[in-house]
Amino acid sequence: MGWRGILGFEYGIVQAPLGPDISGPELVAAVANAGALGFLRIPDWEAPDYVRELIRKTRALTDKPFGIGVVLAFPHEENIRVILEEKVAVLQVYWGECSQDLVRRAHENGVKIIPQVGSFKEAEKAVKVGVDGIMVQGREAGGHVIGQDGLITLLPRVVDLVRGRDIPVIAAGGIVDERGYVAALALGAQGIALGTRFLATEESFAHPIYKQKLVELQETEYTDVFGRARWPGAPHRVLINPLFMDWRSFPSNENESNQPIIGRSLIHGVVSILFVTQLFYLIKIRPICQDFVKILIFLITDHHYSASSQAFNVTYFFLFFFRRKKTFIVLLVRFQMQRQLVISKAW
Ligand SMILES: Cc1cc2nc3c(=O)[nH]c(=O)nc-3n(C[C@H](O)[C@H](O)[C@H](O)COP(=O)(O)O)c2cc1C
């Protein structure tokens, strides 16, 4: 099974960059210390000194490599200059052109570069300019969603596209546990990127109420209703909460700029007015845990997975052969319960 590391990291698990400032040094360092690839998220404005500070703060918390995510739709040149000077291990880019020049500059500085794409066309462009890996985002993803394809259709196409090249494909969108991991591997990915799941960990910088609502609320919807003024043409997946229900049927000419201000917050150290967009993205979740990476690896390892499924197959064969269906069902339920127990203990 291909769950082992990608891009020189111990594991194929990636903590996606989480804007506006949710994936900070604490989360990224915790992920790095667990052997996975974590991405810092820098501001959506030029702040080179602050970006350097973020990188150094992360380095003070881990001696392992990590990455940094830049949304190219916002001003970024100075920030990227600092990222390359600091030789962060991996630069992740999203929502903008991952140009040949950017790839060349990254490589000259010994920095690997991976774009997050939401379509086959974008993946083709990325391969042409010589990227080191590709994050494939399906429409199931939490946060902003760049494409229309579901992961199950887009991922194998990109896997086929890069066949024979040394470009790991990382699946993103709706993956929260080892079942999603196995499914992504079956579709040909070498790694998985989780956003929402890492958002709800102790180390993430998300507000506690946000984490709590992720656990409490059940349903999500794909919409463009939030952030139309700040980031037009950027749809996102949100939690269905009372506020979203109020906003859901806004006419398309309405946006947050003529809505009441509901509060202020520090985002990347800058006082920001909070309209709703910055508080309420998102999606479904599981309980909070700090050692998620290790648990995921434990649950997916060849040993655990194949040992349990072999035991299951032998039992199935035996009981089916002797037509002891009732016993089989009891055992099946027991097996599932034990498995759940392992999972819930671990989580
Ligand atoms: C709150 C939040 C913020 C996000 N911010 C970014 C970002 O700044 N840059 C980026 O490339 N992706 C961002 N994403 C998307 C992730 O990269 C990834 O595609 C997504 O989280 C995967 O789906 P999942 O949330 O179901 O795991 C964000 C996702 C969430 C949930």
Ligand as a Chemical Component Dictionary entry (heavy atoms), coordinates in Angstrom:
data_LIG
# 
_chem_comp.id                   LIG 
_chem_comp.type                 NON-POLYMER 
_chem_comp.pdbx_formal_charge   0 
_chem_comp.three_letter_code    LIG 
# 
loop_
_chem_comp_atom.comp_id 
_chem_comp_atom.atom_id 
_chem_comp_atom.alt_atom_id 
_chem_comp_atom.type_symbol 
_chem_comp_atom.charge 
_chem_comp_atom.model_Cartn_x 
_chem_comp_atom.model_Cartn_y 
_chem_comp_atom.model_Cartn_z 
_chem_comp_atom.pdbx_ordinal 
LIG C1  C1  C 0 -11.132 27.113 6.746  1  
LIG C2  C2  C 0 -10.421 26.694 5.509  2  
LIG C3  C3  C 0 -9.505  27.555 4.968  3  
LIG C4  C4  C 0 -8.814  27.188 3.809  4  
LIG N1  N1  N 0 -7.865  28.033 3.312  5  
LIG C5  C5  C 0 -7.121  27.641 2.263  6  
LIG C6  C6  C 0 -6.037  28.452 1.807  7  
LIG O1  O1  O 0 -5.762  29.504 2.334  8  
LIG N2  N2  N 0 -5.301  28.015 0.763  9  
LIG C7  C7  C 0 -5.579  26.814 0.142  10 
LIG O2  O2  O 0 -4.861  26.433 -0.780 11 
LIG N3  N3  N 0 -6.614  26.057 0.539  12 
LIG C8  C8  C 0 -7.384  26.413 1.579  13 
LIG N4  N4  N 0 -8.412  25.629 1.997  14 
LIG C9  C9  C 0 -8.770  24.423 1.227  15 
LIG C10 C10 C 0 -7.831  23.268 1.543  16 
LIG O3  O3  O 0 -6.616  23.478 0.883  17 
LIG C11 C11 C 0 -8.395  21.910 1.080  18 
LIG O4  O4  O 0 -8.647  21.916 -0.292 19 
LIG C12 C12 C 0 -9.670  21.499 1.778  20 
LIG O5  O5  O 0 -9.649  21.847 3.128  21 
LIG C13 C13 C 0 -9.874  20.001 1.628  22 
LIG O6  O6  O 0 -11.153 19.619 2.030  23 
LIG P1  P1  P 0 -11.544 19.224 3.533  24 
LIG O7  O7  O 0 -11.719 20.525 4.245  25 
LIG O8  O8  O 0 -12.820 18.480 3.368  26 
LIG O9  O9  O 0 -10.431 18.426 4.097  27 
LIG C14 C14 C 0 -9.095  25.958 3.161  28 
LIG C15 C15 C 0 -10.026 25.093 3.742  29 
LIG C16 C16 C 0 -10.672 25.442 4.900  30 
LIG C17 C17 C 0 -11.627 24.472 5.486  31 
# 
loop_
_chem_comp_bond.comp_id 
_chem_comp_bond.atom_id_1 
_chem_comp_bond.atom_id_2 
_chem_comp_bond.value_order 
_chem_comp_bond.pdbx_ordinal 
LIG C1  C2  SING 1  
LIG C2  C3  SING 2  
LIG C2  C16 DOUB 3  
LIG C3  C4  DOUB 4  
LIG C4  N1  SING 5  
LIG C4  C14 SING 6  
LIG N1  C5  DOUB 7  
LIG C5  C6  SING 8  
LIG C5  C8  SING 9  
LIG C6  O1  DOUB 10 
LIG C6  N2  SING 11 
LIG N2  C7  SING 12 
LIG C7  O2  DOUB 13 
LIG C7  N3  SING 14 
LIG N3  C8  DOUB 15 
LIG C8  N4  SING 16 
LIG N4  C9  SING 17 
LIG N4  C14 SING 18 
LIG C9  C10 SING 19 
LIG C10 O3  SING 20 
LIG C10 C11 SING 21 
LIG C11 O4  SING 22 
LIG C11 C12 SING 23 
LIG C12 O5  SING 24 
LIG C12 C13 SING 25 
LIG C13 O6  SING 26 
LIG O6  P1  SING 27 
LIG P1  O7  DOUB 28 
LIG P1  O8  SING 29 
LIG P1  O9  SING 30 
LIG C14 C15 DOUB 31 
LIG C15 C16 SING 32 
LIG C16 C17 SING 33 
# 
